Amino acid sequence: MCSRSKTITLRPVIGLTESLAKRNLEEITIEAIRTHRRLRDAAKARYEEWR
């Protein structure tokens, strides 16, 4: 197990999204979450088939 703490740098994300309207940012975020969940579920199903 790694003892180093992990940090996340959000500056690039903030820079890309700071000029977006709140509604647009919300839509992009929701779509990204849905896409992530769909891909996660597909990967899990394929793994179960393989196993």
mmCIF file of the N, C-alpha and C atoms, coordinates in Angstrom:
data_MODEL
# 
_entry.id   MODEL 
# 
loop_
_atom_site.group_PDB 
_atom_site.id 
_atom_site.type_symbol 
_atom_site.label_atom_id 
_atom_site.label_alt_id 
_atom_site.label_comp_id 
_atom_site.label_asym_id 
_atom_site.label_entity_id 
_atom_site.label_seq_id 
_atom_site.pdbx_PDB_ins_code 
_atom_site.Cartn_x 
_atom_site.Cartn_y 
_atom_site.Cartn_z 
_atom_site.occupancy 
_atom_site.B_iso_or_equiv 
_atom_site.pdbx_formal_charge 
_atom_site.auth_seq_id 
_atom_site.auth_comp_id 
_atom_site.auth_asym_id 
_atom_site.auth_atom_id 
_atom_site.pdbx_PDB_model_num 
ATOM 1   N N  . MET A 1 1  ? 0.840   -1.180  0.000   1.00 0.00 ? 1  MET A N  1 
ATOM 2   C CA . MET A 1 1  ? 0.000   0.000   0.000   1.00 0.00 ? 1  MET A CA 1 
ATOM 3   C C  . MET A 1 1  ? 0.881   1.238   0.000   1.00 0.00 ? 1  MET A C  1 
ATOM 4   N N  . CYS A 1 2  ? 0.507   2.194   -0.786  1.00 0.00 ? 2  CYS A N  1 
ATOM 5   C CA . CYS A 1 2  ? 1.275   3.422   -0.931  1.00 0.00 ? 2  CYS A CA 1 
ATOM 6   C C  . CYS A 1 2  ? 0.969   4.371   0.222   1.00 0.00 ? 2  CYS A C  1 
ATOM 7   N N  . SER A 1 3  ? 2.003   4.913   0.819   1.00 0.00 ? 3  SER A N  1 
ATOM 8   C CA . SER A 1 3  ? 1.783   5.808   1.954   1.00 0.00 ? 3  SER A CA 1 
ATOM 9   C C  . SER A 1 3  ? 1.703   7.273   1.520   1.00 0.00 ? 3  SER A C  1 
ATOM 10  N N  . ARG A 1 4  ? 2.013   7.546   0.254   1.00 0.00 ? 4  ARG A N  1 
ATOM 11  C CA . ARG A 1 4  ? 1.956   8.924   -0.226  1.00 0.00 ? 4  ARG A CA 1 
ATOM 12  C C  . ARG A 1 4  ? 0.504   9.370   -0.360  1.00 0.00 ? 4  ARG A C  1 
ATOM 13  N N  . SER A 1 5  ? 0.238   10.612  0.007   1.00 0.00 ? 5  SER A N  1 
ATOM 14  C CA . SER A 1 5  ? -1.120  11.126  -0.166  1.00 0.00 ? 5  SER A CA 1 
ATOM 15  C C  . SER A 1 5  ? -1.315  11.498  -1.635  1.00 0.00 ? 5  SER A C  1 
ATOM 16  N N  . LYS A 1 6  ? -2.520  11.321  -2.100  1.00 0.00 ? 6  LYS A N  1 
ATOM 17  C CA . LYS A 1 6  ? -2.838  11.630  -3.487  1.00 0.00 ? 6  LYS A CA 1 
ATOM 18  C C  . LYS A 1 6  ? -3.521  12.991  -3.549  1.00 0.00 ? 6  LYS A C  1 
ATOM 19  N N  . THR A 1 7  ? -3.090  13.795  -4.501  1.00 0.00 ? 7  THR A N  1 
ATOM 20  C CA . THR A 1 7  ? -3.716  15.102  -4.684  1.00 0.00 ? 7  THR A CA 1 
ATOM 21  C C  . THR A 1 7  ? -4.255  15.197  -6.100  1.00 0.00 ? 7  THR A C  1 
ATOM 22  N N  . ILE A 1 8  ? -5.274  15.993  -6.238  1.00 0.00 ? 8  ILE A N  1 
ATOM 23  C CA . ILE A 1 8  ? -5.888  16.212  -7.541  1.00 0.00 ? 8  ILE A CA 1 
ATOM 24  C C  . ILE A 1 8  ? -5.727  17.682  -7.893  1.00 0.00 ? 8  ILE A C  1 
ATOM 25  N N  . THR A 1 9  ? -5.268  17.938  -9.101  1.00 0.00 ? 9  THR A N  1 
ATOM 26  C CA . THR A 1 9  ? -5.131  19.309  -9.569  1.00 0.00 ? 9  THR A CA 1 
ATOM 27  C C  . THR A 1 9  ? -6.324  19.632  -10.445 1.00 0.00 ? 9  THR A C  1 
ATOM 28  N N  . LEU A 1 10 ? -7.125  20.569  -10.022 1.00 0.00 ? 10 LEU A N  1 
ATOM 29  C CA . LEU A 1 10 ? -8.338  20.925  -10.751 1.00 0.00 ? 10 LEU A CA 1 
ATOM 30  C C  . LEU A 1 10 ? -8.194  22.203  -11.572 1.00 0.00 ? 10 LEU A C  1 
ATOM 31  N N  . ARG A 1 11 ? -7.057  22.863  -11.506 1.00 0.00 ? 11 ARG A N  1 
ATOM 32  C CA . ARG A 1 11 ? -6.887  24.120  -12.228 1.00 0.00 ? 11 ARG A CA 1 
ATOM 33  C C  . ARG A 1 11 ? -7.258  24.032  -13.706 1.00 0.00 ? 11 ARG A C  1 
ATOM 34  N N  . PRO A 1 12 ? -6.809  22.993  -14.448 1.00 0.00 ? 12 PRO A N  1 
ATOM 35  C CA . PRO A 1 12 ? -7.182  22.926  -15.863 1.00 0.00 ? 12 PRO A CA 1 
ATOM 36  C C  . PRO A 1 12 ? -8.691  22.800  -16.075 1.00 0.00 ? 12 PRO A C  1 
ATOM 37  N N  . VAL A 1 13 ? -9.335  22.028  -15.230 1.00 0.00 ? 13 VAL A N  1 
ATOM 38  C CA . VAL A 1 13 ? -10.789 21.859  -15.352 1.00 0.00 ? 13 VAL A CA 1 
ATOM 39  C C  . VAL A 1 13 ? -11.493 23.173  -15.047 1.00 0.00 ? 13 VAL A C  1 
ATOM 40  N N  . ILE A 1 14 ? -11.065 23.831  -14.017 1.00 0.00 ? 14 ILE A N  1 
ATOM 41  C CA . ILE A 1 14 ? -11.670 25.112  -13.645 1.00 0.00 ? 14 ILE A CA 1 
ATOM 42  C C  . ILE A 1 14 ? -11.462 26.125  -14.759 1.00 0.00 ? 14 ILE A C  1 
ATOM 43  N N  . GLY A 1 15 ? -10.276 26.147  -15.327 1.00 0.00 ? 15 GLY A N  1 
ATOM 44  C CA . GLY A 1 15 ? -10.002 27.077  -16.419 1.00 0.00 ? 15 GLY A CA 1 
ATOM 45  C C  . GLY A 1 15 ? -10.875 26.834  -17.641 1.00 0.00 ? 15 GLY A C  1 
ATOM 46  N N  . LEU A 1 16 ? -11.150 25.576  -17.940 1.00 0.00 ? 16 LEU A N  1 
ATOM 47  C CA . LEU A 1 16 ? -11.975 25.246  -19.101 1.00 0.00 ? 16 LEU A CA 1 
ATOM 48  C C  . LEU A 1 16 ? -13.458 25.504  -18.866 1.00 0.00 ? 16 LEU A C  1 
ATOM 49  N N  . THR A 1 17 ? -13.873 25.487  -17.628 1.00 0.00 ? 17 THR A N  1 
ATOM 50  C CA . THR A 1 17 ? -15.305 25.599  -17.344 1.00 0.00 ? 17 THR A CA 1 
ATOM 51  C C  . THR A 1 17 ? -15.735 26.933  -16.741 1.00 0.00 ? 17 THR A C  1 
ATOM 52  N N  . GLU A 1 18 ? -14.799 27.789  -16.394 1.00 0.00 ? 18 GLU A N  1 
ATOM 53  C CA . GLU A 1 18 ? -15.166 29.014  -15.691 1.00 0.00 ? 18 GLU A CA 1 
ATOM 54  C C  . GLU A 1 18 ? -16.034 29.966  -16.519 1.00 0.00 ? 18 GLU A C  1 
ATOM 55  N N  . SER A 1 19 ? -15.941 29.890  -17.834 1.00 0.00 ? 19 SER A N  1 
ATOM 56  C CA . SER A 1 19 ? -16.743 30.799  -18.654 1.00 0.00 ? 19 SER A CA 1 
ATOM 57  C C  . SER A 1 19 ? -18.089 30.191  -19.061 1.00 0.00 ? 19 SER A C  1 
ATOM 58  N N  . LEU A 1 20 ? -18.337 28.946  -18.700 1.00 0.00 ? 20 LEU A N  1 
ATOM 59  C CA . LEU A 1 20 ? -19.605 28.309  -19.047 1.00 0.00 ? 20 LEU A CA 1 
ATOM 60  C C  . LEU A 1 20 ? -20.721 28.775  -18.120 1.00 0.00 ? 20 LEU A C  1 
ATOM 61  N N  . ALA A 1 21 ? -21.911 28.828  -18.682 1.00 0.00 ? 21 ALA A N  1 
ATOM 62  C CA . ALA A 1 21 ? -23.068 29.126  -17.851 1.00 0.00 ? 21 ALA A CA 1 
ATOM 63  C C  . ALA A 1 21 ? -23.297 27.955  -16.905 1.00 0.00 ? 21 ALA A C  1 
ATOM 64  N N  . LYS A 1 22 ? -23.826 28.247  -15.733 1.00 0.00 ? 22 LYS A N  1 
ATOM 65  C CA . LYS A 1 22 ? -24.039 27.206  -14.733 1.00 0.00 ? 22 LYS A CA 1 
ATOM 66  C C  . LYS A 1 22 ? -24.902 26.078  -15.294 1.00 0.00 ? 22 LYS A C  1 
ATOM 67  N N  . ARG A 1 23 ? -25.914 26.413  -16.055 1.00 0.00 ? 23 ARG A N  1 
ATOM 68  C CA . ARG A 1 23 ? -26.812 25.399  -16.633 1.00 0.00 ? 23 ARG A CA 1 
ATOM 69  C C  . ARG A 1 23 ? -26.045 24.486  -17.589 1.00 0.00 ? 23 ARG A C  1 
ATOM 70  N N  . ASN A 1 24 ? -25.172 25.060  -18.422 1.00 0.00 ? 24 ASN A N  1 
ATOM 71  C CA . ASN A 1 24 ? -24.383 24.253  -19.355 1.00 0.00 ? 24 ASN A CA 1 
ATOM 72  C C  . ASN A 1 24 ? -23.423 23.336  -18.618 1.00 0.00 ? 24 ASN A C  1 
ATOM 73  N N  . LEU A 1 25 ? -22.785 23.846  -17.595 1.00 0.00 ? 25 LEU A N  1 
ATOM 74  C CA . LEU A 1 25 ? -21.863 23.039  -16.800 1.00 0.00 ? 25 LEU A CA 1 
ATOM 75  C C  . LEU A 1 25 ? -22.606 21.887  -16.132 1.00 0.00 ? 25 LEU A C  1 
ATOM 76  N N  . GLU A 1 26 ? -23.800 22.170  -15.636 1.00 0.00 ? 26 GLU A N  1 
ATOM 77  C CA . GLU A 1 26 ? -24.606 21.132  -15.005 1.00 0.00 ? 26 GLU A CA 1 
ATOM 78  C C  . GLU A 1 26 ? -24.963 20.036  -16.012 1.00 0.00 ? 26 GLU A C  1 
ATOM 79  N N  . GLU A 1 27 ? -25.364 20.411  -17.214 1.00 0.00 ? 27 GLU A N  1 
ATOM 80  C CA . GLU A 1 27 ? -25.713 19.441  -18.249 1.00 0.00 ? 27 GLU A CA 1 
ATOM 81  C C  . GLU A 1 27 ? -24.509 18.578  -18.630 1.00 0.00 ? 27 GLU A C  1 
ATOM 82  N N  . ILE A 1 28 ? -23.359 19.205  -18.791 1.00 0.00 ? 28 ILE A N  1 
ATOM 83  C CA . ILE A 1 28 ? -22.132 18.475  -19.136 1.00 0.00 ? 28 ILE A CA 1 
ATOM 84  C C  . ILE A 1 28 ? -21.773 17.497  -18.022 1.00 0.00 ? 28 ILE A C  1 
ATOM 85  N N  . THR A 1 29 ? -21.881 17.934  -16.789 1.00 0.00 ? 29 THR A N  1 
ATOM 86  C CA . THR A 1 29 ? -21.549 17.095  -15.651 1.00 0.00 ? 29 THR A CA 1 
ATOM 87  C C  . THR A 1 29 ? -22.484 15.891  -15.545 1.00 0.00 ? 29 THR A C  1 
ATOM 88  N N  . ILE A 1 30 ? -23.771 16.130  -15.697 1.00 0.00 ? 30 ILE A N  1 
ATOM 89  C CA . ILE A 1 30 ? -24.747 15.044  -15.627 1.00 0.00 ? 30 ILE A CA 1 
ATOM 90  C C  . ILE A 1 30 ? -24.507 14.034  -16.737 1.00 0.00 ? 30 ILE A C  1 
ATOM 91  N N  . GLU A 1 31 ? -24.248 14.513  -17.938 1.00 0.00 ? 31 GLU A N  1 
ATOM 92  C CA . GLU A 1 31 ? -23.985 13.602  -19.065 1.00 0.00 ? 31 GLU A CA 1 
ATOM 93  C C  . GLU A 1 31 ? -22.707 12.793  -18.825 1.00 0.00 ? 31 GLU A C  1 
ATOM 94  N N  . ALA A 1 32 ? -21.688 13.420  -18.267 1.00 0.00 ? 32 ALA A N  1 
ATOM 95  C CA . ALA A 1 32 ? -20.440 12.706  -17.973 1.00 0.00 ? 32 ALA A CA 1 
ATOM 96  C C  . ALA A 1 32 ? -20.669 11.615  -16.930 1.00 0.00 ? 32 ALA A C  1 
ATOM 97  N N  . ILE A 1 33 ? -21.469 11.901  -15.924 1.00 0.00 ? 33 ILE A N  1 
ATOM 98  C CA . ILE A 1 33 ? -21.775 10.904  -14.896 1.00 0.00 ? 33 ILE A CA 1 
ATOM 99  C C  . ILE A 1 33 ? -22.544 9.739   -15.499 1.00 0.00 ? 33 ILE A C  1 
ATOM 100 N N  . ARG A 1 34 ? -23.541 10.043  -16.327 1.00 0.00 ? 34 ARG A N  1 
ATOM 101 C CA . ARG A 1 34 ? -24.319 8.986   -16.979 1.00 0.00 ? 34 ARG A CA 1 
ATOM 102 C C  . ARG A 1 34 ? -23.439 8.118   -17.880 1.00 0.00 ? 34 ARG A C  1 
ATOM 103 N N  . THR A 1 35 ? -22.564 8.754   -18.645 1.00 0.00 ? 35 THR A N  1 
ATOM 104 C CA . THR A 1 35 ? -21.659 8.012   -19.526 1.00 0.00 ? 35 THR A CA 1 
ATOM 105 C C  . THR A 1 35 ? -20.740 7.117   -18.704 1.00 0.00 ? 35 THR A C  1 
ATOM 106 N N  . HIS A 1 36 ? -20.199 7.658   -17.629 1.00 0.00 ? 36 HIS A N  1 
ATOM 107 C CA . HIS A 1 36 ? -19.322 6.879   -16.756 1.00 0.00 ? 36 HIS A CA 1 
ATOM 108 C C  . HIS A 1 36 ? -20.049 5.648   -16.210 1.00 0.00 ? 36 HIS A C  1 
ATOM 109 N N  . ARG A 1 37 ? -21.261 5.847   -15.735 1.00 0.00 ? 37 ARG A N  1 
ATOM 110 C CA . ARG A 1 37 ? -22.023 4.730   -15.163 1.00 0.00 ? 37 ARG A CA 1 
ATOM 111 C C  . ARG A 1 37 ? -22.339 3.674   -16.221 1.00 0.00 ? 37 ARG A C  1 
ATOM 112 N N  . ARG A 1 38 ? -22.696 4.129   -17.424 1.00 0.00 ? 38 ARG A N  1 
ATOM 113 C CA . ARG A 1 38 ? -22.994 3.190   -18.509 1.00 0.00 ? 38 ARG A CA 1 
ATOM 114 C C  . ARG A 1 38 ? -21.764 2.370   -18.866 1.00 0.00 ? 38 ARG A C  1 
ATOM 115 N N  . LEU A 1 39 ? -20.613 3.028   -18.989 1.00 0.00 ? 39 LEU A N  1 
ATOM 116 C CA . LEU A 1 39 ? -19.372 2.320   -19.316 1.00 0.00 ? 39 LEU A CA 1 
ATOM 117 C C  . LEU A 1 39 ? -18.947 1.387   -18.187 1.00 0.00 ? 39 LEU A C  1 
ATOM 118 N N  . ARG A 1 40 ? -19.121 1.837   -16.958 1.00 0.00 ? 40 ARG A N  1 
ATOM 119 C CA . ARG A 1 40 ? -18.798 0.997   -15.798 1.00 0.00 ? 40 ARG A CA 1 
ATOM 120 C C  . ARG A 1 40 ? -19.644 -0.264  -15.791 1.00 0.00 ? 40 ARG A C  1 
ATOM 121 N N  . ASP A 1 41 ? -20.937 -0.096  -16.022 1.00 0.00 ? 41 ASP A N  1 
ATOM 122 C CA . ASP A 1 41 ? -21.842 -1.246  -16.017 1.00 0.00 ? 41 ASP A CA 1 
ATOM 123 C C  . ASP A 1 41 ? -21.526 -2.208  -17.161 1.00 0.00 ? 41 ASP A C  1 
ATOM 124 N N  . ALA A 1 42 ? -21.200 -1.665  -18.338 1.00 0.00 ? 42 ALA A N  1 
ATOM 125 C CA . ALA A 1 42 ? -20.844 -2.515  -19.479 1.00 0.00 ? 42 ALA A CA 1 
ATOM 126 C C  . ALA A 1 42 ? -19.559 -3.284  -19.191 1.00 0.00 ? 42 ALA A C  1 
ATOM 127 N N  . ALA A 1 43 ? -18.594 -2.629  -18.599 1.00 0.00 ? 43 ALA A N  1 
ATOM 128 C CA . ALA A 1 43 ? -17.332 -3.296  -18.263 1.00 0.00 ? 43 ALA A CA 1 
ATOM 129 C C  . ALA A 1 43 ? -17.559 -4.390  -17.227 1.00 0.00 ? 43 ALA A C  1 
ATOM 130 N N  . LYS A 1 44 ? -18.393 -4.111  -16.243 1.00 0.00 ? 44 LYS A N  1 
ATOM 131 C CA . LYS A 1 44 ? -18.683 -5.109  -15.214 1.00 0.00 ? 44 LYS A CA 1 
ATOM 132 C C  . LYS A 1 44 ? -19.382 -6.327  -15.822 1.00 0.00 ? 44 LYS A C  1 
ATOM 133 N N  . ALA A 1 45 ? -20.336 -6.088  -16.728 1.00 0.00 ? 45 ALA A N  1 
ATOM 134 C CA . ALA A 1 45 ? -21.057 -7.181  -17.376 1.00 0.00 ? 45 ALA A CA 1 
ATOM 135 C C  . ALA A 1 45 ? -20.106 -8.029  -18.225 1.00 0.00 ? 45 ALA A C  1 
ATOM 136 N N  . ARG A 1 46 ? -19.230 -7.375  -18.955 1.00 0.00 ? 46 ARG A N  1 
ATOM 137 C CA . ARG A 1 46 ? -18.270 -8.123  -19.785 1.00 0.00 ? 46 ARG A CA 1 
ATOM 138 C C  . ARG A 1 46 ? -17.298 -8.909  -18.929 1.00 0.00 ? 46 ARG A C  1 
ATOM 139 N N  . TYR A 1 47 ? -16.903 -8.337  -17.809 1.00 0.00 ? 47 TYR A N  1 
ATOM 140 C CA . TYR A 1 47 ? -16.003 -9.046  -16.904 1.00 0.00 ? 47 TYR A CA 1 
ATOM 141 C C  . TYR A 1 47 ? -16.696 -10.293 -16.353 1.00 0.00 ? 47 TYR A C  1 
ATOM 142 N N  . GLU A 1 48 ? -17.958 -10.159 -15.973 1.00 0.00 ? 48 GLU A N  1 
ATOM 143 C CA . GLU A 1 48 ? -18.703 -11.300 -15.447 1.00 0.00 ? 48 GLU A CA 1 
ATOM 144 C C  . GLU A 1 48 ? -18.850 -12.394 -16.514 1.00 0.00 ? 48 GLU A C  1 
ATOM 145 N N  . GLU A 1 49 ? -19.068 -12.002 -17.773 1.00 0.00 ? 49 GLU A N  1 
ATOM 146 C CA . GLU A 1 49 ? -19.151 -12.974 -18.871 1.00 0.00 ? 49 GLU A CA 1 
ATOM 147 C C  . GLU A 1 49 ? -17.826 -13.708 -19.030 1.00 0.00 ? 49 GLU A C  1 
ATOM 148 N N  . TRP A 1 50 ? -16.739 -12.979 -18.940 1.00 0.00 ? 50 TRP A N  1 
ATOM 149 C CA . TRP A 1 50 ? -15.392 -13.528 -19.130 1.00 0.00 ? 50 TRP A CA 1 
ATOM 150 C C  . TRP A 1 50 ? -15.031 -14.473 -17.993 1.00 0.00 ? 50 TRP A C  1 
ATOM 151 N N  . ARG A 1 51 ? -15.405 -14.100 -16.793 1.00 0.00 ? 51 ARG A N  1 
ATOM 152 C CA . ARG A 1 51 ? -15.045 -14.871 -15.601 1.00 0.00 ? 51 ARG A CA 1 
ATOM 153 C C  . ARG A 1 51 ? -15.761 -16.154 -15.614 1.00 0.00 ? 51 ARG A C  1 
# 
